[in-house]
Amino acid sequence: MSKVLIIGYGNPDREDDGVAWHVLQGMAHRLGREVRAEAEGAATSPGEEGPTLLFLPQLTPELAEEIAHYDRVCFVDAHTRFSGLPLHPSPQA
């Protein structure tokens, strides 16, 4: 089974920018997981099944090290339409 990380980012106190926090809360609820009340840095540990959920106020370069441990990563942000873009790692010179 592949390791999946779902990252929501934004400001949960703002109307449009808080969408990711609410999406992750809904996902955690459906997976039967608890979500901490504070949003910043809140994460739910992976159970026997399902993805790891992580909420951040913003994306930073340091996140790349964490992402490297997963087979698939999904980013959740507020937007007016859905789009998906496959990402493929490549070696750096």
MODELLER restraints for C-alpha pairs under 7 A, 6 or more apart:
rsr = mdl.restraints
at = mdl.atoms
rsr.add(forms.Gaussian(group=physical.xy_distance, feature=features.Distance(at['CA:2:A'], at['CA:71:A']), mean=5.74, stdev=0.5))
rsr.add(forms.Gaussian(group=physical.xy_distance, feature=features.Distance(at['CA:3:A'], at['CA:51:A']), mean=6.83, stdev=0.5))
rsr.add(forms.Gaussian(group=physical.xy_distance, feature=features.Distance(at['CA:3:A'], at['CA:70:A']), mean=5.04, stdev=0.5))
rsr.add(forms.Gaussian(group=physical.xy_distance, feature=features.Distance(at['CA:3:A'], at['CA:71:A']), mean=5.23, stdev=0.5))
rsr.add(forms.Gaussian(group=physical.xy_distance, feature=features.Distance(at['CA:3:A'], at['CA:72:A']), mean=6.49, stdev=0.5))
rsr.add(forms.Gaussian(group=physical.xy_distance, feature=features.Distance(at['CA:4:A'], at['CA:51:A']), mean=4.75, stdev=0.5))
rsr.add(forms.Gaussian(group=physical.xy_distance, feature=features.Distance(at['CA:4:A'], at['CA:52:A']), mean=6.26, stdev=0.5))
rsr.add(forms.Gaussian(group=physical.xy_distance, feature=features.Distance(at['CA:4:A'], at['CA:70:A']), mean=5.77, stdev=0.5))
rsr.add(forms.Gaussian(group=physical.xy_distance, feature=features.Distance(at['CA:4:A'], at['CA:71:A']), mean=6.08, stdev=0.5))
rsr.add(forms.Gaussian(group=physical.xy_distance, feature=features.Distance(at['CA:4:A'], at['CA:72:A']), mean=4.85, stdev=0.5))
rsr.add(forms.Gaussian(group=physical.xy_distance, feature=features.Distance(at['CA:4:A'], at['CA:73:A']), mean=5.80, stdev=0.5))
rsr.add(forms.Gaussian(group=physical.xy_distance, feature=features.Distance(at['CA:5:A'], at['CA:51:A']), mean=5.50, stdev=0.5))
rsr.add(forms.Gaussian(group=physical.xy_distance, feature=features.Distance(at['CA:5:A'], at['CA:52:A']), mean=4.79, stdev=0.5))
rsr.add(forms.Gaussian(group=physical.xy_distance, feature=features.Distance(at['CA:5:A'], at['CA:53:A']), mean=6.05, stdev=0.5))
rsr.add(forms.Gaussian(group=physical.xy_distance, feature=features.Distance(at['CA:5:A'], at['CA:70:A']), mean=6.47, stdev=0.5))
rsr.add(forms.Gaussian(group=physical.xy_distance, feature=features.Distance(at['CA:5:A'], at['CA:72:A']), mean=6.38, stdev=0.5))
rsr.add(forms.Gaussian(group=physical.xy_distance, feature=features.Distance(at['CA:5:A'], at['CA:73:A']), mean=4.79, stdev=0.5))
rsr.add(forms.Gaussian(group=physical.xy_distance, feature=features.Distance(at['CA:5:A'], at['CA:74:A']), mean=6.37, stdev=0.5))
rsr.add(forms.Gaussian(group=physical.xy_distance, feature=features.Distance(at['CA:6:A'], at['CA:51:A']), mean=6.69, stdev=0.5))
rsr.add(forms.Gaussian(group=physical.xy_distance, feature=features.Distance(at['CA:6:A'], at['CA:52:A']), mean=6.15, stdev=0.5))
rsr.add(forms.Gaussian(group=physical.xy_distance, feature=features.Distance(at['CA:6:A'], at['CA:53:A']), mean=4.96, stdev=0.5))
rsr.add(forms.Gaussian(group=physical.xy_distance, feature=features.Distance(at['CA:6:A'], at['CA:54:A']), mean=6.20, stdev=0.5))
rsr.add(forms.Gaussian(group=physical.xy_distance, feature=features.Distance(at['CA:6:A'], at['CA:73:A']), mean=5.74, stdev=0.5))
rsr.add(forms.Gaussian(group=physical.xy_distance, feature=features.Distance(at['CA:6:A'], at['CA:74:A']), mean=4.72, stdev=0.5))
rsr.add(forms.Gaussian(group=physical.xy_distance, feature=features.Distance(at['CA:6:A'], at['CA:75:A']), mean=6.02, stdev=0.5))
rsr.add(forms.Gaussian(group=physical.xy_distance, feature=features.Distance(at['CA:7:A'], at['CA:53:A']), mean=6.12, stdev=0.5))
rsr.add(forms.Gaussian(group=physical.xy_distance, feature=features.Distance(at['CA:7:A'], at['CA:54:A']), mean=4.84, stdev=0.5))
rsr.add(forms.Gaussian(group=physical.xy_distance, feature=features.Distance(at['CA:7:A'], at['CA:55:A']), mean=5.69, stdev=0.5))
rsr.add(forms.Gaussian(group=physical.xy_distance, feature=features.Distance(at['CA:7:A'], at['CA:74:A']), mean=6.12, stdev=0.5))
rsr.add(forms.Gaussian(group=physical.xy_distance, feature=features.Distance(at['CA:7:A'], at['CA:75:A']), mean=4.91, stdev=0.5))
rsr.add(forms.Gaussian(group=physical.xy_distance, feature=features.Distance(at['CA:7:A'], at['CA:76:A']), mean=6.02, stdev=0.5))
rsr.add(forms.Gaussian(group=physical.xy_distance, feature=features.Distance(at['CA:8:A'], at['CA:20:A']), mean=4.75, stdev=0.5))
rsr.add(forms.Gaussian(group=physical.xy_distance, feature=features.Distance(at['CA:8:A'], at['CA:21:A']), mean=6.25, stdev=0.5))
rsr.add(forms.Gaussian(group=physical.xy_distance, feature=features.Distance(at['CA:8:A'], at['CA:24:A']), mean=6.73, stdev=0.5))
rsr.add(forms.Gaussian(group=physical.xy_distance, feature=features.Distance(at['CA:8:A'], at['CA:54:A']), mean=6.24, stdev=0.5))
rsr.add(forms.Gaussian(group=physical.xy_distance, feature=features.Distance(at['CA:8:A'], at['CA:55:A']), mean=4.70, stdev=0.5))
rsr.add(forms.Gaussian(group=physical.xy_distance, feature=features.Distance(at['CA:8:A'], at['CA:56:A']), mean=6.35, stdev=0.5))
rsr.add(forms.Gaussian(group=physical.xy_distance, feature=features.Distance(at['CA:8:A'], at['CA:75:A']), mean=5.86, stdev=0.5))
rsr.add(forms.Gaussian(group=physical.xy_distance, feature=features.Distance(at['CA:8:A'], at['CA:76:A']), mean=4.48, stdev=0.5))
rsr.add(forms.Gaussian(group=physical.xy_distance, feature=features.Distance(at['CA:8:A'], at['CA:77:A']), mean=6.12, stdev=0.5))
rsr.add(forms.Gaussian(group=physical.xy_distance, feature=features.Distance(at['CA:9:A'], at['CA:20:A']), mean=5.87, stdev=0.5))
rsr.add(forms.Gaussian(group=physical.xy_distance, feature=features.Distance(at['CA:9:A'], at['CA:55:A']), mean=5.55, stdev=0.5))
rsr.add(forms.Gaussian(group=physical.xy_distance, feature=features.Distance(at['CA:9:A'], at['CA:56:A']), mean=4.74, stdev=0.5))
rsr.add(forms.Gaussian(group=physical.xy_distance, feature=features.Distance(at['CA:9:A'], at['CA:57:A']), mean=5.22, stdev=0.5))
rsr.add(forms.Gaussian(group=physical.xy_distance, feature=features.Distance(at['CA:9:A'], at['CA:58:A']), mean=5.53, stdev=0.5))
rsr.add(forms.Gaussian(group=physical.xy_distance, feature=features.Distance(at['CA:9:A'], at['CA:76:A']), mean=6.49, stdev=0.5))
rsr.add(forms.Gaussian(group=physical.xy_distance, feature=features.Distance(at['CA:9:A'], at['CA:77:A']), mean=5.88, stdev=0.5))
rsr.add(forms.Gaussian(group=physical.xy_distance, feature=features.Distance(at['CA:10:A'], at['CA:17:A']), mean=5.07, stdev=0.5))
rsr.add(forms.Gaussian(group=physical.xy_distance, feature=features.Distance(at['CA:10:A'], at['CA:18:A']), mean=5.76, stdev=0.5))
rsr.add(forms.Gaussian(group=physical.xy_distance, feature=features.Distance(at['CA:10:A'], at['CA:20:A']), mean=6.69, stdev=0.5))
rsr.add(forms.Gaussian(group=physical.xy_distance, feature=features.Distance(at['CA:10:A'], at['CA:56:A']), mean=6.65, stdev=0.5))
rsr.add(forms.Gaussian(group=physical.xy_distance, feature=features.Distance(at['CA:10:A'], at['CA:57:A']), mean=4.68, stdev=0.5))
rsr.add(forms.Gaussian(group=physical.xy_distance, feature=features.Distance(at['CA:10:A'], at['CA:58:A']), mean=5.91, stdev=0.5))
rsr.add(forms.Gaussian(group=physical.xy_distance, feature=features.Distance(at['CA:10:A'], at['CA:77:A']), mean=6.78, stdev=0.5))
rsr.add(forms.Gaussian(group=physical.xy_distance, feature=features.Distance(at['CA:11:A'], at['CA:17:A']), mean=5.25, stdev=0.5))
rsr.add(forms.Gaussian(group=physical.xy_distance, feature=features.Distance(at['CA:11:A'], at['CA:18:A']), mean=5.06, stdev=0.5))
rsr.add(forms.Gaussian(group=physical.xy_distance, feature=features.Distance(at['CA:11:A'], at['CA:57:A']), mean=5.62, stdev=0.5))
rsr.add(forms.Gaussian(group=physical.xy_distance, feature=features.Distance(at['CA:12:A'], at['CA:18:A']), mean=3.66, stdev=0.5))
rsr.add(forms.Gaussian(group=physical.xy_distance, feature=features.Distance(at['CA:12:A'], at['CA:21:A']), mean=5.91, stdev=0.5))
rsr.add(forms.Gaussian(group=physical.xy_distance, feature=features.Distance(at['CA:16:A'], at['CA:78:A']), mean=6.04, stdev=0.5))
rsr.add(forms.Gaussian(group=physical.xy_distance, feature=features.Distance(at['CA:17:A'], at['CA:78:A']), mean=5.68, stdev=0.5))
rsr.add(forms.Gaussian(group=physical.xy_distance, feature=features.Distance(at['CA:19:A'], at['CA:77:A']), mean=6.71, stdev=0.5))
rsr.add(forms.Gaussian(group=physical.xy_distance, feature=features.Distance(at['CA:19:A'], at['CA:78:A']), mean=5.55, stdev=0.5))
rsr.add(forms.Gaussian(group=physical.xy_distance, feature=features.Distance(at['CA:20:A'], at['CA:76:A']), mean=5.41, stdev=0.5))
rsr.add(forms.Gaussian(group=physical.xy_distance, feature=features.Distance(at['CA:20:A'], at['CA:77:A']), mean=5.27, stdev=0.5))
rsr.add(forms.Gaussian(group=physical.xy_distance, feature=features.Distance(at['CA:20:A'], at['CA:78:A']), mean=6.50, stdev=0.5))
rsr.add(forms.Gaussian(group=physical.xy_distance, feature=features.Distance(at['CA:21:A'], at['CA:55:A']), mean=6.61, stdev=0.5))
rsr.add(forms.Gaussian(group=physical.xy_distance, feature=features.Distance(at['CA:24:A'], at['CA:53:A']), mean=6.78, stdev=0.5))
rsr.add(forms.Gaussian(group=physical.xy_distance, feature=features.Distance(at['CA:25:A'], at['CA:35:A']), mean=6.60, stdev=0.5))
rsr.add(forms.Gaussian(group=physical.xy_distance, feature=features.Distance(at['CA:28:A'], at['CA:34:A']), mean=6.58, stdev=0.5))
rsr.add(forms.Gaussian(group=physical.xy_distance, feature=features.Distance(at['CA:28:A'], at['CA:35:A']), mean=6.75, stdev=0.5))
rsr.add(forms.Gaussian(group=physical.xy_distance, feature=features.Distance(at['CA:35:A'], at['CA:44:A']), mean=6.50, stdev=0.5))
rsr.add(forms.Gaussian(group=physical.xy_distance, feature=features.Distance(at['CA:36:A'], at['CA:42:A']), mean=6.20, stdev=0.5))
rsr.add(forms.Gaussian(group=physical.xy_distance, feature=features.Distance(at['CA:39:A'], at['CA:55:A']), mean=6.61, stdev=0.5))
rsr.add(forms.Gaussian(group=physical.xy_distance, feature=features.Distance(at['CA:40:A'], at['CA:55:A']), mean=6.30, stdev=0.5))
rsr.add(forms.Gaussian(group=physical.xy_distance, feature=features.Distance(at['CA:40:A'], at['CA:56:A']), mean=5.45, stdev=0.5))
rsr.add(forms.Gaussian(group=physical.xy_distance, feature=features.Distance(at['CA:40:A'], at['CA:57:A']), mean=6.08, stdev=0.5))
rsr.add(forms.Gaussian(group=physical.xy_distance, feature=features.Distance(at['CA:41:A'], at['CA:54:A']), mean=6.77, stdev=0.5))
rsr.add(forms.Gaussian(group=physical.xy_distance, feature=features.Distance(at['CA:41:A'], at['CA:55:A']), mean=5.45, stdev=0.5))
rsr.add(forms.Gaussian(group=physical.xy_distance, feature=features.Distance(at['CA:41:A'], at['CA:56:A']), mean=5.18, stdev=0.5))
rsr.add(forms.Gaussian(group=physical.xy_distance, feature=features.Distance(at['CA:42:A'], at['CA:54:A']), mean=5.97, stdev=0.5))
rsr.add(forms.Gaussian(group=physical.xy_distance, feature=features.Distance(at['CA:42:A'], at['CA:55:A']), mean=5.46, stdev=0.5))
rsr.add(forms.Gaussian(group=physical.xy_distance, feature=features.Distance(at['CA:43:A'], at['CA:53:A']), mean=5.38, stdev=0.5))
rsr.add(forms.Gaussian(group=physical.xy_distance, feature=features.Distance(at['CA:43:A'], at['CA:54:A']), mean=4.30, stdev=0.5))
rsr.add(forms.Gaussian(group=physical.xy_distance, feature=features.Distance(at['CA:43:A'], at['CA:55:A']), mean=6.28, stdev=0.5))
rsr.add(forms.Gaussian(group=physical.xy_distance, feature=features.Distance(at['CA:44:A'], at['CA:52:A']), mean=6.01, stdev=0.5))
rsr.add(forms.Gaussian(group=physical.xy_distance, feature=features.Distance(at['CA:44:A'], at['CA:53:A']), mean=5.26, stdev=0.5))
rsr.add(forms.Gaussian(group=physical.xy_distance, feature=features.Distance(at['CA:44:A'], at['CA:54:A']), mean=6.69, stdev=0.5))
rsr.add(forms.Gaussian(group=physical.xy_distance, feature=features.Distance(at['CA:45:A'], at['CA:52:A']), mean=5.66, stdev=0.5))
rsr.add(forms.Gaussian(group=physical.xy_distance, feature=features.Distance(at['CA:46:A'], at['CA:52:A']), mean=4.75, stdev=0.5))
